Amino acid sequence: MQADLIIVGAGMVGSALALALQDQGLDILLVDGSPLSVKPFDPQIAFEPRVSALSGASQRILQRLGVWDGITARRVSPYGEMQVWDGSGTGQIHFSAASVHAEVLGHIVENRVVQDALLERLHDSPVGLLANTRVEQLRRSGDGWLLSLNDGRELRAPLLIAADGANSAVRRLAGCATREWDYLHHAIVTSVRCSKPHQATAWQRFTDDGPLAFLPLAGPEGEHWCSIVWSVTPSEAERLMALDEHGFRRALGFAFEHRLGDVLHANARLCIPLRQRHAKRYVEEGLALIGDAAHSIHPLAGQGVNLGFLDVAVLAEVLLHAAQRGERLSDSKVLSRYERRRMPHNLAMMAAMEGFERLFQADPLPLRLLRNTGLNWVDGLPEAKALFVRQALGLSGDLPDLARV
């Protein structure tokens, strides 16, 4: 089977790229190991444990891809405030959308909701979908790539996009080198019901073990739900996962200083080892890595999928401009334009998250004093906080057309 472009991985980032390129006259194949089916949304169904904090830039990208309405028709929770504090001291900082005359800082959305809204659009698009299919072998063939699938079929294309996540098979099979390190922490994720309302605020407390986030969810009328991401050491994660629901709720409420009252209910928990990866190169001849296949970061600020959507918007823009100039899309010189625009931004975000995480894990008293003093100092600088908010909203920086206001 021949195509102009093969995207491996129909997660949020791969699906978004397929939609971004669907009108360019390309024969696109989207390959994924899942069924790629869309189930009718049931508002009574339990929250999915994995959520994303979609930025303003991501929202604009999804709107221009015709996906945002499908998200809001399901379940989405806007938030206009962010409250961060150091559980080992007195430092705290507060961010508000109102500081830049915006309505929201972002939206907390279950990954399944974003995925279904994307798939809904894909099923009405000219993009070819190959479901329940895995790539088992990969090699260069002439001027393109030859992919051998688990069902015995072979695919050929001059341009291959790896969007198959942090453990990317395409990245591994293509021999792309990465830098990796283990955070020596696990993230416990679940959804919980609290006795007090979340106030459309994203809450984050830095504990001695790691950061704990309570992210607002749009629960049933009169119920106050949050998604939690709790980063702890492996031994503490093992202890917390072994607790019954009552014991876990008590431990969680204590760790969060009961800011939202008692934790009344906790859904099933997931425990995810945290590891950072970054590809040394995002591109080579006829190949580009996007999203978590290129970079995966600490979930400290929920920025992972936002970086991925910006990858999508920049790569789509690069390919569109190259096509208009009559250039070969698989040319490494063309693809390198994507890498030059995205790698510095992604590395800067990864370095910031790494530095932030290390600072709040530091035990020496001088560093504790530094971070508490620093948080309180920055909290008193409205101009600095507004700059941060504008950056988080995607109102500044090198923005691709799909993400511009």
Backbone hydrogen bonds, N-H to C=O, Kabsch-Sander energy under -0.5 kcal/mol:
donor,donor_aa,acceptor,acceptor_aa,energy
3,A,156,R,-2.1
4,D,27,D,-1.9
5,L,27,D,-1.8
6,I,159,L,-2.2
7,I,29,L,-3.0
8,V,6,I,-0.5
8,V,161,I,-2.7
9,G,7,I,-0.7
9,G,31,V,-3.4
15,S,11,G,-2.4
16,A,12,M,-1.6
17,L,13,V,-2.1
18,A,14,G,-2.0
19,L,15,S,-2.0
20,A,16,A,-2.3
21,L,17,L,-1.5
22,Q,19,L,-0.7
24,Q,21,L,-1.7
26,L,21,L,-0.5
28,I,26,L,-1.0
29,L,5,L,-2.4
30,L,128,G,-3.3
31,V,7,I,-2.9
31,V,29,L,-0.6
32,D,130,L,-2.3
39,K,37,S,-0.5
45,I,42,D,-2.1
51,V,49,P,-0.5
52,S,109,V,-2.7
53,A,302,G,-0.6
54,L,52,S,-1.0
54,L,107,H,-2.6
59,Q,55,S,-2.3
60,R,56,G,-2.2
61,I,57,A,-2.1
62,L,58,S,-2.6
63,Q,59,Q,-2.4
64,R,60,R,-2.2
65,L,61,I,-1.2
66,G,63,Q,-1.4
67,V,62,L,-2.9
68,W,62,L,-1.1
70,G,67,V,-0.6
71,I,67,V,-1.3
72,T,68,W,-2.6
73,A,69,D,-1.7
74,R,71,I,-1.4
75,R,71,I,-0.9
77,S,108,I,-1.9
79,Y,106,G,-2.3
80,G,200,A,-1.9
81,E,200,A,-1.3
82,M,95,F,-2.4
83,Q,202,A,-2.6
84,V,93,I,-2.7
85,W,204,Q,-2.1
86,D,91,G,-2.6
87,G,85,W,-0.7
87,G,206,F,-2.4
89,G,86,D,-1.5
93,I,84,V,-2.8
95,F,82,M,-2.7
97,A,80,G,-2.7
99,S,96,S,-1.1
100,V,97,A,-1.8
101,H,98,A,-1.6
102,A,97,A,-2.4
105,L,79,Y,-3.3
106,G,79,Y,-1.3
107,H,54,L,-1.9
108,I,77,S,-3.0
109,V,52,S,-2.5
109,V,107,H,-0.6
111,N,50,R,-2.2
113,V,110,E,-0.6
114,V,110,E,-1.8
115,Q,111,N,-2.7
116,D,112,R,-2.6
117,A,113,V,-2.0
118,L,114,V,-2.1
119,L,115,Q,-2.7
120,E,116,D,-2.3
121,R,117,A,-1.4
122,L,118,L,-2.3
123,H,119,L,-2.4
124,D,121,R,-1.0
125,S,122,L,-1.9
128,G,28,I,-2.8
130,L,30,L,-3.0
130,L,128,G,-0.5
131,A,129,L,-0.6
132,N,34,S,-2.7
133,T,32,D,-2.8
136,E,134,R,-0.6
136,E,148,S,-2.9
137,Q,148,S,-1.7
139,R,146,L,-1.8
141,S,144,G,-2.6
144,G,141,S,-1.8
145,W,157,A,-3.0
146,L,139,R,-3.0
147,L,145,W,-0.5
147,L,155,L,-3.0
148,S,137,Q,-2.3
149,L,147,L,-0.5
149,L,153,R,-2.8
150,N,134,R,-2.0
152,G,149,L,-1.7
155,L,147,L,-2.5
156,R,1,M,-2.6
157,A,145,W,-1.6
159,L,4,D,-0.7
160,L,286,G,-2.6
161,I,6,I,-2.9
162,A,288,A,-2.8
163,A,8,V,-2.8
163,A,161,I,-0.8
168,S,165,G,-1.3
172,R,168,S,-1.7
173,L,169,A,-3.2
174,A,170,V,-2.4
175,G,172,R,-1.1
176,C,171,R,-2.3
179,R,278,H,-2.8
181,W,276,Q,-2.0
183,Y,274,L,-1.9
186,H,232,V,-3.1
187,A,272,I,-3.1
188,I,186,H,-0.5
188,I,230,W,-2.8
189,V,187,A,-0.6
189,V,270,L,-2.3
190,T,228,I,-1.3
192,V,226,C,-3.0
193,R,265,H,-2.4
194,C,224,H,-3.5
195,S,260,L,-0.6
195,S,262,D,-1.8
196,K,260,L,-1.9
201,T,198,H,-1.1
202,A,81,E,-2.5
203,W,201,T,-0.6
203,W,214,F,-2.7
204,Q,83,Q,-2.5
205,R,212,L,-2.8
206,F,85,W,-2.4
207,T,205,R,-0.7
207,T,210,G,-1.8
212,L,205,R,-2.9
213,A,229,V,-2.6
214,F,203,W,-2.4
215,L,213,A,-0.5
215,L,227,S,-3.3
217,L,225,W,-2.2
219,G,217,L,-1.4
223,E,220,P,-2.5
224,H,194,C,-0.6
225,W,217,L,-0.5
225,W,223,E,-0.7
226,C,192,V,-2.7
227,S,215,L,-3.1
228,I,190,T,-2.9
229,V,213,A,-1.7
230,W,188,I,-2.4
231,S,211,P,-2.8
231,S,229,V,-0.6
232,V,186,H,-2.7
232,V,230,W,-0.6
237,A,233,T,-2.8
238,E,234,P,-2.2
239,R,235,S,-1.9
240,L,236,E,-2.8
241,M,237,A,-2.6
242,A,238,E,-1.2
243,L,239,R,-0.7
243,L,240,L,-0.7
248,F,244,D,-2.6
249,R,245,E,-2.7
250,R,246,H,-2.1
251,A,247,G,-2.2
252,L,248,F,-2.8
253,G,249,R,-2.6
254,F,250,R,-2.2
255,A,251,A,-2.3
256,F,252,L,-1.7
257,E,254,F,-1.4
258,H,253,G,-2.3
259,R,256,F,-1.5
261,G,258,H,-1.9
264,L,193,R,-2.5
264,L,262,D,-0.9
265,H,193,R,-1.3
267,N,191,S,-2.8
270,L,189,V,-2.3
272,I,187,A,-2.8
274,L,185,H,-2.6
275,R,273,P,-0.5
276,Q,181,W,-2.6
277,R,296,S,-1.6
278,H,179,R,-1.9
279,A,294,A,-2.8
280,K,177,A,-2.4
281,R,177,A,-0.6
284,E,287,L,-2.0
286,G,330,S,-2.2
287,L,284,E,-2.6
288,A,160,L,-1.8
289,L,282,Y,-2.8
290,I,162,A,-2.4
293,A,290,I,-1.3
294,A,291,G,-2.0
295,H,291,G,-2.0
296,S,277,R,-2.5
301,A,298,H,-0.6
302,G,299,P,-0.6
307,L,303,Q,-2.3
308,G,304,G,-1.7
309,F,305,V,-2.5
310,L,306,N,-1.8
311,D,307,L,-2.0
312,V,308,G,-2.1
313,A,309,F,-2.3
314,V,310,L,-2.4
315,L,311,D,-2.9
316,A,312,V,-2.7
317,E,313,A,-1.8
318,V,314,V,-2.7
319,L,315,L,-2.6
320,L,316,A,-2.3
321,H,317,E,-2.4
322,A,318,V,-2.2
323,A,319,L,-2.4
324,Q,320,L,-2.0
325,R,321,H,-1.3
326,G,323,A,-1.2
327,E,322,A,-2.8
329,L,327,E,-0.5
331,D,328,R,-1.6
334,V,331,D,-0.6
335,L,331,D,-2.3
336,S,332,S,-2.1
337,R,333,K,-0.6
337,R,334,V,-1.3
338,Y,334,V,-0.6
338,Y,335,L,-0.7
339,E,335,L,-1.6
340,R,336,S,-2.8
341,R,337,R,-1.4
342,R,338,Y,-2.2
343,M,339,E,-2.6
345,H,341,R,-0.5
346,N,342,R,-2.7
347,L,343,M,-2.8
348,A,344,P,-2.3
349,M,345,H,-2.2
350,M,346,N,-2.6
351,A,347,L,-2.7
352,A,348,A,-2.3
353,M,349,M,-2.5
354,E,350,M,-2.5
355,G,351,A,-2.8
356,F,352,A,-2.6
357,E,353,M,-2.4
358,R,354,E,-2.5
359,L,355,G,-2.5
360,F,356,F,-1.9
361,Q,357,E,-0.9
362,A,358,R,-0.8
362,A,359,L,-0.6
367,L,364,P,-0.6
368,R,364,P,-1.9
369,L,365,L,-2.7
370,L,366,P,-2.2
371,R,367,L,-2.6
372,N,368,R,-2.1
373,T,369,L,-2.8
374,G,370,L,-2.9
375,L,371,R,-2.5
376,N,372,N,-2.1
377,W,373,T,-2.5
378,V,374,G,-2.8
379,D,375,L,-2.2
380,G,376,N,-0.8
380,G,377,W,-0.9
381,L,378,V,-2.2
385,K,381,L,-2.2
386,A,382,P,-2.4
387,L,383,E,-1.8
388,F,384,A,-1.9
389,V,385,K,-2.5
390,R,386,A,-2.6
391,Q,387,L,-2.0
392,A,388,F,-2.6
393,L,389,V,-2.3
394,G,390,R,-0.5
394,G,391,Q,-1.0
395,L,390,R,-3.0
399,L,397,G,-1.5
403,A,400,P,-1.5
404,R,400,P,-0.7
404,R,401,D,-1.2
